[in-house]
Amino acid sequence: MPNNRDLIFKNDNGSRYFIVAGDDEEALLREMSRGGYVIAWGLDRENGVWTGGSYYGADEFGPAVKTFLEEGNDDL
């Protein structure tokens, strides 16, 4: 069973994200206070940053998942 460190990513700006799927290479994240989604790549847990990402609103879970899966991620 994963521990909380595996499920939560804390950004250097203080925002916390639940890791819905993926890994540190590419992950589907949900921002915990506002509910928006990010497909982020290059998660750097030590510094609380990622290399880049695509951003979706709180009501855009379907499009975020579709894009995440189309990019070859089948671990959702």
N, CA, C and O atoms as a Tripos MOL2 file, in Angstrom:
@<TRIPOS>MOLECULE
protein
  304   303    76     0     0
PROTEIN
NO_CHARGES

@<TRIPOS>ATOM
      1 N           0.8370   -1.1750    0.0000 N.3       1 MET1
      2 CA          0.0000    0.0000    0.0000 C.3       1 MET1
      3 C           0.8860    1.2450    0.0000 C.2       1 MET1
      4 O           1.8170    1.3370    0.8010 O.2       1 MET1
      5 N           0.6070    2.2120   -0.8980 N.am      2 PRO2
      6 CA          1.4270    3.4150   -0.9400 C.3       2 PRO2
      7 C           1.2470    4.2650    0.3150 C.2       2 PRO2
      8 O           0.1770    4.2730    0.9230 O.2       2 PRO2
      9 N           2.3010    4.9760    0.6900 N.am      3 ASN3
     10 CA          2.1620    5.8900    1.8170 C.3       3 ASN3
     11 C           1.7480    7.2660    1.3010 C.2       3 ASN3
     12 O           1.7040    7.4830    0.0900 O.2       3 ASN3
     13 N           1.4430    8.1980    2.2090 N.am      4 ASN4
     14 CA          0.9630    9.5210    1.8060 C.3       4 ASN4
     15 C           1.9390   10.2470    0.9040 C.2       4 ASN4
     16 O           1.5150   11.0040    0.0300 O.2       4 ASN4
     17 N           3.2260   10.0420    1.0890 N.am      5 ARG5
     18 CA          4.2270   10.6940    0.2490 C.3       5 ARG5
     19 C           4.0580   10.2810   -1.2020 C.2       5 ARG5
     20 O           4.3140   11.0730   -2.1090 O.2       5 ARG5
     21 N           3.6320    9.0540   -1.4250 N.am      6 ASP6
     22 CA          3.4310    8.5710   -2.7800 C.3       6 ASP6
     23 C           2.1690    9.1460   -3.4140 C.2       6 ASP6
     24 O           2.0650    9.1910   -4.6400 O.2       6 ASP6
     25 N           1.2180    9.5820   -2.6110 N.am      7 LEU7
     26 CA         -0.0720   10.0360   -3.1240 C.3       7 LEU7
     27 C          -0.2250   11.5520   -3.1870 C.2       7 LEU7
     28 O          -1.1100   12.0500   -3.8830 O.2       7 LEU7
     29 N           0.6140   12.2870   -2.4810 N.am      8 ILE8
     30 CA          0.4900   13.7420   -2.4020 C.3       8 ILE8
     31 C           1.7770   14.3870   -2.9200 C.2       8 ILE8
     32 O           2.8840   13.9760   -2.5710 O.2       8 ILE8
     33 N           1.6000   15.4100   -3.7650 N.am      9 PHE9
     34 CA          2.7280   16.2100   -4.2360 C.3       9 PHE9
     35 C           2.5260   17.6280   -3.7270 C.2       9 PHE9
     36 O           1.4840   18.2330   -3.9780 O.2       9 PHE9
     37 N           3.5060   18.1630   -3.0190 N.am     10 LYS10
     38 CA          3.4160   19.5290   -2.5190 C.3      10 LYS10
     39 C           4.2850   20.4330   -3.3850 C.2      10 LYS10
     40 O           5.5040   20.2710   -3.4470 O.2      10 LYS10
     41 N           3.6380   21.3880   -4.0530 N.am     11 ASN11
     42 CA          4.3080   22.3340   -4.9210 C.3      11 ASN11
     43 C           5.0640   23.3510   -4.0780 C.2      11 ASN11
     44 O           4.6970   23.6020   -2.9300 O.2      11 ASN11
     45 N           6.1170   23.9370   -4.6400 N.am     12 ASP12
     46 CA          6.9050   24.9140   -3.8860 C.3      12 ASP12
     47 C           6.1160   26.1830   -3.5630 C.2      12 ASP12
     48 O           6.5540   26.9820   -2.7350 O.2      12 ASP12
     49 N           4.9580   26.3830   -4.2040 N.am     13 ASN13
     50 CA          4.1250   27.5410   -3.8740 C.3      13 ASN13
     51 C           3.1380   27.2320   -2.7480 C.2      13 ASN13
     52 O           2.3240   28.0800   -2.3830 O.2      13 ASN13
     53 N           3.2110   26.0240   -2.2020 N.am     14 GLY14
     54 CA          2.3680   25.6350   -1.0760 C.3      14 GLY14
     55 C           1.1380   24.8300   -1.4500 C.2      14 GLY14
     56 O           0.4790   24.2730   -0.5720 O.2      14 GLY14
     57 N           0.8130   24.7560   -2.7400 N.am     15 SER15
     58 CA         -0.3450   23.9690   -3.1660 C.3      15 SER15
     59 C          -0.0450   22.4820   -3.0370 C.2      15 SER15
     60 O           1.0780   22.0290   -3.2610 O.2      15 SER15
     61 N          -1.0760   21.7420   -2.6710 N.am     16 ARG16
     62 CA         -0.9370   20.2890   -2.5640 C.3      16 ARG16
     63 C          -1.8070   19.6310   -3.6290 C.2      16 ARG16
     64 O          -2.9200   20.0790   -3.9070 O.2      16 ARG16
     65 N          -1.2830   18.5710   -4.2140 N.am     17 TYR17
     66 CA         -1.9500   17.8490   -5.2860 C.3      17 TYR17
     67 C          -2.0460   16.3760   -4.9470 C.2      17 TYR17
     68 O          -1.0780   15.7710   -4.4860 O.2      17 TYR17
     69 N          -3.2010   15.8080   -5.1740 N.am     18 PHE18
     70 CA         -3.4060   14.3680   -5.0520 C.3      18 PHE18
     71 C          -2.9800   13.7510   -6.3810 C.2      18 PHE18
     72 O          -3.3970   14.2170   -7.4410 O.2      18 PHE18
     73 N          -2.1610   12.7160   -6.3320 N.am     19 ILE19
     74 CA         -1.7230   12.0420   -7.5530 C.3      19 ILE19
     75 C          -2.7790   11.0020   -7.9040 C.2      19 ILE19
     76 O          -2.8820    9.9610   -7.2550 O.2      19 ILE19
     77 N          -3.5650   11.3000   -8.9440 N.am     20 VAL20
     78 CA         -4.6500   10.4300   -9.3770 C.3      20 VAL20
     79 C          -4.0870    9.2060  -10.0870 C.2      20 VAL20
     80 O          -4.5410    8.0860   -9.8550 O.2      20 VAL20
     81 N          -3.1000    9.4200  -10.9520 N.am     21 ALA21
     82 CA         -2.5020    8.3300  -11.7280 C.3      21 ALA21
     83 C          -1.1210    8.7540  -12.2030 C.2      21 ALA21
     84 O          -0.7900    9.9390  -12.2240 O.2      21 ALA21
     85 N          -0.3300    7.7700  -12.5800 N.am     22 GLY22
     86 CA          0.9740    8.0490  -13.1470 C.3      22 GLY22
     87 C           2.0940    7.9400  -12.1360 C.2      22 GLY22
     88 O           1.9600    7.3150  -11.0840 O.2      22 GLY22
     89 N           3.1970    8.5640  -12.4860 N.am     23 ASP23
     90 CA          4.3940    8.5210  -11.6520 C.3      23 ASP23
     91 C           5.1260    9.8520  -11.8090 C.2      23 ASP23
     92 O           4.5780   10.8040  -12.3650 O.2      23 ASP23
     93 N           6.3660    9.9180  -11.3190 N.am     24 ASP24
     94 CA          7.1000   11.1790  -11.3670 C.3      24 ASP24
     95 C           7.4460   11.6080  -12.7940 C.2      24 ASP24
     96 O           7.6900   12.7900  -13.0320 O.2      24 ASP24
     97 N           7.4700   10.6790  -13.7400 N.am     25 GLU25
     98 CA          7.7150   11.0460  -15.1470 C.3      25 GLU25
     99 C           6.5450   11.8240  -15.7170 C.2      25 GLU25
    100 O           6.7320   12.8780  -16.3260 O.2      25 GLU25
    101 N           5.3350   11.3090  -15.5230 N.am     26 GLU26
    102 CA          4.1190   11.9800  -15.9580 C.3      26 GLU26
    103 C           2.9780   11.5430  -15.0550 C.2      26 GLU26
    104 O           2.7710   10.3520  -14.8230 O.2      26 GLU26
    105 N           2.2440   12.5200  -14.5530 N.am     27 ALA27
    106 CA          1.1880   12.2150  -13.5970 C.3      27 ALA27
    107 C          -0.0400   13.0880  -13.8390 C.2      27 ALA27
    108 O           0.0580   14.2260  -14.2990 O.2      27 ALA27
    109 N          -1.1940   12.5190  -13.5140 N.am     28 LEU28
    110 CA         -2.4420   13.2690  -13.4850 C.3      28 LEU28
    111 C          -2.6590   13.6740  -12.0390 C.2      28 LEU28
    112 O          -2.7910   12.8220  -11.1600 O.2      28 LEU28
    113 N          -2.6960   14.9790  -11.7950 N.am     29 LEU29
    114 CA         -2.8010   15.5230  -10.4470 C.3      29 LEU29
    115 C          -4.1210   16.2520  -10.2640 C.2      29 LEU29
    116 O          -4.6780   16.7940  -11.2190 O.2      29 LEU29
    117 N          -4.6210   16.2650   -9.0290 N.am     30 ARG30
    118 CA         -5.7830   17.0890   -8.6850 C.3      30 ARG30
    119 C          -5.3820   18.0270   -7.5610 C.2      30 ARG30
    120 O          -4.9400   17.5900   -6.4980 O.2      30 ARG30
    121 N          -5.5390   19.3090   -7.8040 N.am     31 GLU31
    122 CA         -5.2120   20.3240   -6.8090 C.3      31 GLU31
    123 C          -6.2180   20.2080   -5.6660 C.2      31 GLU31
    124 O          -7.4260   20.2090   -5.9030 O.2      31 GLU31
    125 N          -5.7330   20.1080   -4.4430 N.am     32 MET32
    126 CA         -6.5850   19.7180   -3.3280 C.3      32 MET32
    127 C          -7.4850   20.8330   -2.7940 C.2      32 MET32
    128 O          -8.5190   20.5230   -2.2020 O.2      32 MET32
    129 N          -7.1540   22.0850   -2.9690 N.am     33 SER33
    130 CA         -8.0170   23.1250   -2.4140 C.3      33 SER33
    131 C          -9.0180   23.6740   -3.4240 C.2      33 SER33
    132 O         -10.1200   24.0670   -3.0410 O.2      33 SER33
    133 N          -8.6600   23.7100   -4.7000 N.am     34 ARG34
    134 CA         -9.5630   24.2590   -5.7060 C.3      34 ARG34
    135 C         -10.1240   23.2130   -6.6560 C.2      34 ARG34
    136 O         -11.1140   23.4670   -7.3410 O.2      34 ARG34
    137 N          -9.5030   22.0430   -6.7040 N.am     35 GLY35
    138 CA        -10.0470   20.9420   -7.4800 C.3      35 GLY35
    139 C          -9.6490   20.8670   -8.9370 C.2      35 GLY35
    140 O         -10.0980   19.9620   -9.6400 O.2      35 GLY35
    141 N          -8.8210   21.7840   -9.4190 N.am     36 GLY36
    142 CA         -8.3620   21.7220  -10.8020 C.3      36 GLY36
    143 C          -7.4370   20.5340  -11.0330 C.2      36 GLY36
    144 O          -6.9440   19.9200  -10.0870 O.2      36 GLY36
    145 N          -7.2120   20.2240  -12.2890 N.am     37 TYR37
    146 CA         -6.3730   19.0830  -12.6660 C.3      37 TYR37
    147 C          -5.1650   19.5520  -13.4590 C.2      37 TYR37
    148 O          -5.2150   20.5610  -14.1620 O.2      37 TYR37
    149 N          -4.0790   18.7980  -13.3340 N.am     38 VAL38
    150 CA         -2.8620   19.0640  -14.0940 C.3      38 VAL38
    151 C          -2.3240   17.7290  -14.5930 C.2      38 VAL38
    152 O          -2.2360   16.7610  -13.8380 O.2      38 VAL38
    153 N          -1.9700   17.6910  -15.8590 N.am     39 ILE39
    154 CA         -1.1370   16.5890  -16.3430 C.3      39 ILE39
    155 C           0.2720   17.1620  -16.3020 C.2      39 ILE39
    156 O           0.6380   18.0060  -17.1210 O.2      39 ILE39
    157 N           1.0470   16.6980  -15.3470 N.am     40 ALA40
    158 CA          2.3810   17.2500  -15.1060 C.3      40 ALA40
    159 C           3.4450   16.2230  -15.4590 C.2      40 ALA40
    160 O           3.2680   15.0240  -15.2440 O.2      40 ALA40
    161 N           4.5330   16.7030  -15.9950 N.am     41 TRP41
    162 CA          5.6460   15.8010  -16.2600 C.3      41 TRP41
    163 C           6.8990   16.3320  -15.5760 C.2      41 TRP41
    164 O           7.0590   17.5310  -15.3490 O.2      41 TRP41
    165 N           7.7770   15.3910  -15.2600 N.am     42 GLY42
    166 CA          9.0200   15.7390  -14.5870 C.3      42 GLY42
    167 C           8.8230   16.2090  -13.1550 C.2      42 GLY42
    168 O           9.3860   17.2300  -12.7610 O.2      42 GLY42
    169 N           8.0270   15.4770  -12.3610 N.am     43 LEU43
    170 CA          7.8430   15.8610  -10.9560 C.3      43 LEU43
    171 C           9.1690   15.7810  -10.2040 C.2      43 LEU43
    172 O           9.8550   14.7600  -10.2450 O.2      43 LEU43
    173 N           9.5170   16.8440   -9.5320 N.am     44 ASP44
    174 CA         10.7020   16.9060   -8.6840 C.3      44 ASP44
    175 C          10.1990   17.1080   -7.2620 C.2      44 ASP44
    176 O           9.9500   18.2350   -6.8350 O.2      44 ASP44
    177 N          10.0540   16.0110   -6.5360 N.am     45 ARG45
    178 CA          9.4730   16.0640   -5.1910 C.3      45 ARG45
    179 C          10.3430   16.8200   -4.2040 C.2      45 ARG45
    180 O           9.8290   17.4800   -3.3010 O.2      45 ARG45
    181 N          11.6460   16.7290   -4.3660 N.am     46 GLU46
    182 CA         12.5550   17.3920   -3.4350 C.3      46 GLU46
    183 C          12.4110   18.9170   -3.4920 C.2      46 GLU46
    184 O          12.4380   19.5800   -2.4550 O.2      46 GLU46
    185 N          12.2580   19.4720   -4.6930 N.am     47 ASN47
    186 CA         12.1620   20.9130   -4.8650 C.3      47 ASN47
    187 C          10.7310   21.4250   -5.0550 C.2      47 ASN47
    188 O          10.5110   22.6350   -5.1220 O.2      47 ASN47
    189 N           9.7550   20.5060   -5.1420 N.am     48 GLY48
    190 CA          8.3580   20.8850   -5.2540 C.3      48 GLY48
    191 C           7.9960   21.5510   -6.5690 C.2      48 GLY48
    192 O           7.1940   22.4840   -6.5970 O.2      48 GLY48
    193 N           8.5840   21.0770   -7.6530 N.am     49 VAL49
    194 CA          8.3070   21.6530   -8.9730 C.3      49 VAL49
    195 C           8.0990   20.5300   -9.9840 C.2      49 VAL49
    196 O           8.4060   19.3680   -9.7210 O.2      49 VAL49
    197 N           7.5690   20.9070  -11.1510 N.am     50 TRP50
    198 CA          7.5310   19.9850  -12.2780 C.3      50 TRP50
    199 C           8.0350   20.7070  -13.5040 C.2      50 TRP50
    200 O           8.0580   21.9370  -13.5510 O.2      50 TRP50
    201 N           8.4440   19.9290  -14.5080 N.am     51 THR51
    202 CA          9.0420   20.4810  -15.7110 C.3      51 THR51
    203 C           8.0220   21.2340  -16.5550 C.2      51 THR51
    204 O           8.3290   22.3000  -17.0900 O.2      51 THR51
    205 N           6.8380   20.7060  -16.6780 N.am     52 GLY52
    206 CA          5.7900   21.3370  -17.4690 C.3      52 GLY52
    207 C           4.4730   20.6460  -17.2240 C.2      52 GLY52
    208 O           4.4100   19.6180  -16.5490 O.2      52 GLY52
    209 N           3.4150   21.2210  -17.7790 N.am     53 GLY53
    210 CA          2.1220   20.5900  -17.5700 C.3      53 GLY53
    211 C           1.0240   21.2080  -18.4030 C.2      53 GLY53
    212 O           1.1760   22.2850  -18.9780 O.2      53 GLY53
    213 N          -0.0850   20.4950  -18.4520 N.am     54 SER54
    214 CA         -1.3160   20.9540  -19.0810 C.3      54 SER54
    215 C          -2.3470   21.1080  -17.9690 C.2      54 SER54
    216 O          -2.4870   20.2310  -17.1160 O.2      54 SER54
    217 N          -3.0600   22.2150  -17.9830 N.am     55 TYR55
    218 CA         -3.9390   22.5680  -16.8730 C.3      55 TYR55
    219 C          -5.4050   22.4770  -17.2770 C.2      55 TYR55
    220 O          -5.7770   22.8330  -18.3950 O.2      55 TYR55
    221 N          -6.2380   21.9920  -16.3460 N.am     56 TYR56
    222 CA         -7.6660   21.7980  -16.5640 C.3      56 TYR56
    223 C          -8.4290   22.3120  -15.3490 C.2      56 TYR56
    224 O          -7.9270   22.2630  -14.2260 O.2      56 TYR56
    225 N          -9.6330   22.8010  -15.5740 N.am     57 GLY57
    226 CA        -10.4720   23.2940  -14.4920 C.3      57 GLY57
    227 C         -11.0510   22.1550  -13.6620 C.2      57 GLY57
    228 O         -10.9350   20.9840  -14.0230 O.2      57 GLY57
    229 N         -11.6720   22.5140  -12.5530 N.am     58 ALA58
    230 CA        -12.2570   21.5280  -11.6420 C.3      58 ALA58
    231 C         -13.3590   20.7130  -12.3050 C.2      58 ALA58
    232 O         -13.6240   19.5830  -11.8950 O.2      58 ALA58
    233 N         -14.0020   21.2730  -13.3220 N.am     59 ASP59
    234 CA        -15.0840   20.5700  -14.0190 C.3      59 ASP59
    235 C         -14.6050   19.8680  -15.2870 C.2      59 ASP59
    236 O         -15.4220   19.4710  -16.1190 O.2      59 ASP59
    237 N         -13.2990   19.7100  -15.4430 N.am     60 GLU60
    238 CA        -12.7400   19.1200  -16.6600 C.3      60 GLU60
    239 C         -12.0150   17.7950  -16.4140 C.2      60 GLU60
    240 O         -11.0210   17.4920  -17.0730 O.2      60 GLU60
    241 N         -12.5170   17.0190  -15.4700 N.am     61 PHE61
    242 CA        -11.8840   15.7240  -15.1890 C.3      61 PHE61
    243 C         -11.8910   14.8330  -16.4290 C.2      61 PHE61
    244 O         -10.8680   14.2360  -16.7630 O.2      61 PHE61
    245 N         -13.0280   14.7340  -17.1160 N.am     62 GLY62
    246 CA        -13.1300   13.8880  -18.3100 C.3      62 GLY62
    247 C         -12.1000   14.2380  -19.3680 C.2      62 GLY62
    248 O         -11.3730   13.3530  -19.8170 O.2      62 GLY62
    249 N         -12.0080   15.5070  -19.7890 N.am     63 PRO63
    250 CA        -10.9950   15.8650  -20.7740 C.3      63 PRO63
    251 C          -9.5610   15.6250  -20.2860 C.2      63 PRO63
    252 O          -8.6970   15.2340  -21.0710 O.2      63 PRO63
    253 N          -9.3090   15.8590  -18.9970 N.am     64 ALA64
    254 CA         -7.9620   15.6230  -18.4600 C.3      64 ALA64
    255 C          -7.6030   14.1430  -18.5330 C.2      64 ALA64
    256 O          -6.4970   13.7880  -18.9390 O.2      64 ALA64
    257 N          -8.5350   13.2850  -18.1430 N.am     65 VAL65
    258 CA         -8.2900   11.8370  -18.1990 C.3      65 VAL65
    259 C          -8.0990   11.3890  -19.6450 C.2      65 VAL65
    260 O          -7.1860   10.6200  -19.9430 O.2      65 VAL65
    261 N          -8.9570   11.8670  -20.5400 N.am     66 LYS66
    262 CA         -8.8530   11.4870  -21.9540 C.3      66 LYS66
    263 C          -7.4800   11.8550  -22.5130 C.2      66 LYS66
    264 O          -6.8400   11.0410  -23.1800 O.2      66 LYS66
    265 N          -7.0330   13.0640  -22.2440 N.am     67 THR67
    266 CA         -5.7150   13.4940  -22.7200 C.3      67 THR67
    267 C          -4.6150   12.6630  -22.0860 C.2      67 THR67
    268 O          -3.6840   12.2380  -22.7700 O.2      67 THR67
    269 N          -4.7120   12.4300  -20.7960 N.am     68 PHE68
    270 CA         -3.7040   11.6330  -20.0960 C.3      68 PHE68
    271 C          -3.5890   10.2430  -20.7120 C.2      68 PHE68
    272 O          -2.4830    9.7530  -20.9400 O.2      68 PHE68
    273 N          -4.7290    9.6090  -20.9820 N.am     69 LEU69
    274 CA         -4.7200    8.2690  -21.5610 C.3      69 LEU69
    275 C          -4.2520    8.2790  -23.0130 C.2      69 LEU69
    276 O          -3.5780    7.3440  -23.4450 O.2      69 LEU69
    277 N          -4.5950    9.3160  -23.7720 N.am     70 GLU70
    278 CA         -4.1600    9.4030  -25.1640 C.3      70 GLU70
    279 C          -2.6560    9.5680  -25.2700 C.2      70 GLU70
    280 O          -2.0650    9.2210  -26.2920 O.2      70 GLU70
    281 N          -2.0410   10.0850  -24.2430 N.am     71 GLU71
    282 CA         -0.5900   10.2720  -24.2530 C.3      71 GLU71
    283 C           0.1440    8.9890  -23.8910 C.2      71 GLU71
    284 O           1.3500    9.0040  -23.6470 O.2      71 GLU71
    285 N          -0.5870    7.8790  -23.8570 N.am     72 GLY72
    286 CA          0.0510    6.5840  -23.6330 C.3      72 GLY72
    287 C           0.0970    6.1210  -22.2070 C.2      72 GLY72
    288 O           0.7920    5.1520  -21.9020 O.2      72 GLY72
    289 N          -0.6140    6.7730  -21.3230 N.am     73 ASN73
    290 CA         -0.6620    6.3660  -19.9270 C.3      73 ASN73
    291 C          -1.8660    5.4820  -19.7310 C.2      73 ASN73
    292 O          -3.0060    5.9220  -19.8840 O.2      73 ASN73
    293 N          -1.6150    4.2420  -19.3930 N.am     74 ASP74
    294 CA         -2.7320    3.2920  -19.2270 C.3      74 ASP74
    295 C          -2.8280    2.7810  -17.7940 C.2      74 ASP74
    296 O          -3.3780    1.7050  -17.5580 O.2      74 ASP74
    297 N          -2.3070    3.5270  -16.8510 N.am     75 ASP75
    298 CA         -2.3270    3.0720  -15.4620 C.3      75 ASP75
    299 C          -3.3670    3.7990  -14.6230 C.2      75 ASP75
    300 O          -3.2090    3.9120  -13.4080 O.2      75 ASP75
    301 N          -4.4230    4.2900  -15.2520 N.am     76 LEU76
    302 CA         -5.4850    4.9500  -14.5100 C.3      76 LEU76
    303 C          -6.4790    3.9430  -13.9990 C.2      76 LEU76
    304 O          -7.4530    4.3140  -13.3450 O.2      76 LEU76
@<TRIPOS>BOND
     1     1     2 1
     2     2     3 1
     3     3     4 2
     4     3     5 am
     5     5     6 1
     6     6     7 1
     7     7     8 2
     8     7     9 am
     9     9    10 1
    10    10    11 1
    11    11    12 2
    12    11    13 am
    13    13    14 1
    14    14    15 1
    15    15    16 2
    16    15    17 am
    17    17    18 1
    18    18    19 1
    19    19    20 2
    20    19    21 am
    21    21    22 1
    22    22    23 1
    23    23    24 2
    24    23    25 am
    25    25    26 1
    26    26    27 1
    27    27    28 2
    28    27    29 am
    29    29    30 1
    30    30    31 1
    31    31    32 2
    32    31    33 am
    33    33    34 1
    34    34    35 1
    35    35    36 2
    36    35    37 am
    37    37    38 1
    38    38    39 1
    39    39    40 2
    40    39    41 am
    41    41    42 1
    42    42    43 1
    43    43    44 2
    44    43    45 am
    45    45    46 1
    46    46    47 1
    47    47    48 2
    48    47    49 am
    49    49    50 1
    50    50    51 1
    51    51    52 2
    52    51    53 am
    53    53    54 1
    54    54    55 1
    55    55    56 2
    56    55    57 am
    57    57    58 1
    58    58    59 1
    59    59    60 2
    60    59    61 am
    61    61    62 1
    62    62    63 1
    63    63    64 2
    64    63    65 am
    65    65    66 1
    66    66    67 1
    67    67    68 2
    68    67    69 am
    69    69    70 1
    70    70    71 1
    71    71    72 2
    72    71    73 am
    73    73    74 1
    74    74    75 1
    75    75    76 2
    76    75    77 am
    77    77    78 1
    78    78    79 1
    79    79    80 2
    80    79    81 am
    81    81    82 1
    82    82    83 1
    83    83    84 2
    84    83    85 am
    85    85    86 1
    86    86    87 1
    87    87    88 2
    88    87    89 am
    89    89    90 1
    90    90    91 1
    91    91    92 2
    92    91    93 am
    93    93    94 1
    94    94    95 1
    95    95    96 2
    96    95    97 am
    97    97    98 1
    98    98    99 1
    99    99   100 2
   100    99   101 am
   101   101   102 1
   102   102   103 1
   103   103   104 2
   104   103   105 am
   105   105   106 1
   106   106   107 1
   107   107   108 2
   108   107   109 am
   109   109   110 1
   110   110   111 1
   111   111   112 2
   112   111   113 am
   113   113   114 1
   114   114   115 1
   115   115   116 2
   116   115   117 am
   117   117   118 1
   118   118   119 1
   119   119   120 2
   120   119   121 am
   121   121   122 1
   122   122   123 1
   123   123   124 2
   124   123   125 am
   125   125   126 1
   126   126   127 1
   127   127   128 2
   128   127   129 am
   129   129   130 1
   130   130   131 1
   131   131   132 2
   132   131   133 am
   133   133   134 1
   134   134   135 1
   135   135   136 2
   136   135   137 am
   137   137   138 1
   138   138   139 1
   139   139   140 2
   140   139   141 am
   141   141   142 1
   142   142   143 1
   143   143   144 2
   144   143   145 am
   145   145   146 1
   146   146   147 1
   147   147   148 2
   148   147   149 am
   149   149   150 1
   150   150   151 1
   151   151   152 2
   152   151   153 am
   153   153   154 1
   154   154   155 1
   155   155   156 2
   156   155   157 am
   157   157   158 1
   158   158   159 1
   159   159   160 2
   160   159   161 am
   161   161   162 1
   162   162   163 1
   163   163   164 2
   164   163   165 am
   165   165   166 1
   166   166   167 1
   167   167   168 2
   168   167   169 am
   169   169   170 1
   170   170   171 1
   171   171   172 2
   172   171   173 am
   173   173   174 1
   174   174   175 1
   175   175   176 2
   176   175   177 am
   177   177   178 1
   178   178   179 1
   179   179   180 2
   180   179   181 am
   181   181   182 1
   182   182   183 1
   183   183   184 2
   184   183   185 am
   185   185   186 1
   186   186   187 1
   187   187   188 2
   188   187   189 am
   189   189   190 1
   190   190   191 1
   191   191   192 2
   192   191   193 am
   193   193   194 1
   194   194   195 1
   195   195   196 2
   196   195   197 am
   197   197   198 1
   198   198   199 1
   199   199   200 2
   200   199   201 am
   201   201   202 1
   202   202   203 1
   203   203   204 2
   204   203   205 am
   205   205   206 1
   206   206   207 1
   207   207   208 2
   208   207   209 am
   209   209   210 1
   210   210   211 1
   211   211   212 2
   212   211   213 am
   213   213   214 1
   214   214   215 1
   215   215   216 2
   216   215   217 am
   217   217   218 1
   218   218   219 1
   219   219   220 2
   220   219   221 am
   221   221   222 1
   222   222   223 1
   223   223   224 2
   224   223   225 am
   225   225   226 1
   226   226   227 1
   227   227   228 2
   228   227   229 am
   229   229   230 1
   230   230   231 1
   231   231   232 2
   232   231   233 am
   233   233   234 1
   234   234   235 1
   235   235   236 2
   236   235   237 am
   237   237   238 1
   238   238   239 1
   239   239   240 2
   240   239   241 am
   241   241   242 1
   242   242   243 1
   243   243   244 2
   244   243   245 am
   245   245   246 1
   246   246   247 1
   247   247   248 2
   248   247   249 am
   249   249   250 1
   250   250   251 1
   251   251   252 2
   252   251   253 am
   253   253   254 1
   254   254   255 1
   255   255   256 2
   256   255   257 am
   257   257   258 1
   258   258   259 1
   259   259   260 2
   260   259   261 am
   261   261   262 1
   262   262   263 1
   263   263   264 2
   264   263   265 am
   265   265   266 1
   266   266   267 1
   267   267   268 2
   268   267   269 am
   269   269   270 1
   270   270   271 1
   271   271   272 2
   272   271   273 am
   273   273   274 1
   274   274   275 1
   275   275   276 2
   276   275   277 am
   277   277   278 1
   278   278   279 1
   279   279   280 2
   280   279   281 am
   281   281   282 1
   282   282   283 1
   283   283   284 2
   284   283   285 am
   285   285   286 1
   286   286   287 1
   287   287   288 2
   288   287   289 am
   289   289   290 1
   290   290   291 1
   291   291   292 2
   292   291   293 am
   293   293   294 1
   294   294   295 1
   295   295   296 2
   296   295   297 am
   297   297   298 1
   298   298   299 1
   299   299   300 2
   300   299   301 am
   301   301   302 1
   302   302   303 1
   303   303   304 2
@<TRIPOS>SUBSTRUCTURE
     1 MET1         2 RESIDUE 1 A MET
     2 PRO2         6 RESIDUE 1 A PRO
     3 ASN3        10 RESIDUE 1 A ASN
     4 ASN4        14 RESIDUE 1 A ASN
     5 ARG5        18 RESIDUE 1 A ARG
     6 ASP6        22 RESIDUE 1 A ASP
     7 LEU7        26 RESIDUE 1 A LEU
     8 ILE8        30 RESIDUE 1 A ILE
     9 PHE9        34 RESIDUE 1 A PHE
    10 LYS10       38 RESIDUE 1 A LYS
    11 ASN11       42 RESIDUE 1 A ASN
    12 ASP12       46 RESIDUE 1 A ASP
    13 ASN13       50 RESIDUE 1 A ASN
    14 GLY14       54 RESIDUE 1 A GLY
    15 SER15       58 RESIDUE 1 A SER
    16 ARG16       62 RESIDUE 1 A ARG
    17 TYR17       66 RESIDUE 1 A TYR
    18 PHE18       70 RESIDUE 1 A PHE
    19 ILE19       74 RESIDUE 1 A ILE
    20 VAL20       78 RESIDUE 1 A VAL
    21 ALA21       82 RESIDUE 1 A ALA
    22 GLY22       86 RESIDUE 1 A GLY
    23 ASP23       90 RESIDUE 1 A ASP
    24 ASP24       94 RESIDUE 1 A ASP
    25 GLU25       98 RESIDUE 1 A GLU
    26 GLU26      102 RESIDUE 1 A GLU
    27 ALA27      106 RESIDUE 1 A ALA
    28 LEU28      110 RESIDUE 1 A LEU
    29 LEU29      114 RESIDUE 1 A LEU
    30 ARG30      118 RESIDUE 1 A ARG
    31 GLU31      122 RESIDUE 1 A GLU
    32 MET32      126 RESIDUE 1 A MET
    33 SER33      130 RESIDUE 1 A SER
    34 ARG34      134 RESIDUE 1 A ARG
    35 GLY35      138 RESIDUE 1 A GLY
    36 GLY36      142 RESIDUE 1 A GLY
    37 TYR37      146 RESIDUE 1 A TYR
    38 VAL38      150 RESIDUE 1 A VAL
    39 ILE39      154 RESIDUE 1 A ILE
    40 ALA40      158 RESIDUE 1 A ALA
    41 TRP41      162 RESIDUE 1 A TRP
    42 GLY42      166 RESIDUE 1 A GLY
    43 LEU43      170 RESIDUE 1 A LEU
    44 ASP44      174 RESIDUE 1 A ASP
    45 ARG45      178 RESIDUE 1 A ARG
    46 GLU46      182 RESIDUE 1 A GLU
    47 ASN47      186 RESIDUE 1 A ASN
    48 GLY48      190 RESIDUE 1 A GLY
    49 VAL49      194 RESIDUE 1 A VAL
    50 TRP50      198 RESIDUE 1 A TRP
    51 THR51      202 RESIDUE 1 A THR
    52 GLY52      206 RESIDUE 1 A GLY
    53 GLY53      210 RESIDUE 1 A GLY
    54 SER54      214 RESIDUE 1 A SER
    55 TYR55      218 RESIDUE 1 A TYR
    56 TYR56      222 RESIDUE 1 A TYR
    57 GLY57      226 RESIDUE 1 A GLY
    58 ALA58      230 RESIDUE 1 A ALA
    59 ASP59      234 RESIDUE 1 A ASP
    60 GLU60      238 RESIDUE 1 A GLU
    61 PHE61      242 RESIDUE 1 A PHE
    62 GLY62      246 RESIDUE 1 A GLY
    63 PRO63      250 RESIDUE 1 A PRO
    64 ALA64      254 RESIDUE 1 A ALA
    65 VAL65      258 RESIDUE 1 A VAL
    66 LYS66      262 RESIDUE 1 A LYS
    67 THR67      266 RESIDUE 1 A THR
    68 PHE68      270 RESIDUE 1 A PHE
    69 LEU69      274 RESIDUE 1 A LEU
    70 GLU70      278 RESIDUE 1 A GLU
    71 GLU71      282 RESIDUE 1 A GLU
    72 GLY72      286 RESIDUE 1 A GLY
    73 ASN73      290 RESIDUE 1 A ASN
    74 ASP74      294 RESIDUE 1 A ASP
    75 ASP75      298 RESIDUE 1 A ASP
    76 LEU76      302 RESIDUE 1 A LEU
